[in-house]
Amino acid sequence: MHAARVQYVIEKKYASASLTIDAVAHLIGISTQHVCRVLKRERGLTFADLLRDVRLREARRLLCESSCSMKEIAFRVGFRHPSQFTRAFSSECGVSPSEYRARQAFGDVHHEQAM
């Protein structure tokens, strides 16, 4: 139950670069230690992992559906520095954000030609 509430708050506030486990715990009314325990037990994730996953999921969406710059996407999804975004994205997805966008665009063009 608490893990779902934590996820809900993260889903709503992920764009804030200042979102912390302390802030989320305070909003939900539980301790930071309890946030850590329930996320690990119920989701198998740390708070940082869950926050990063939500931010990167939104970044992938923006890369596919918008023409925003990498810098703008980084800030829109809550990263403080574009380089931090690029490192996290590359580590998680195996390619840079620009390469991801290019591959998605190529895939869309290729798919449309096949139709």
Secondary structure, DSSP 8 states (H G I E B T S, - for coil): -HHHHHHHHHHHHTT-TT--HHHHHHHHTS-HHHHHHHHHHHHS--HHHHHHHHHHHHHHHHHHH----HHHHHHHTT-SSHHHHHHHHHHHHSS-HHHHHHHHHHHHHHHHHH-
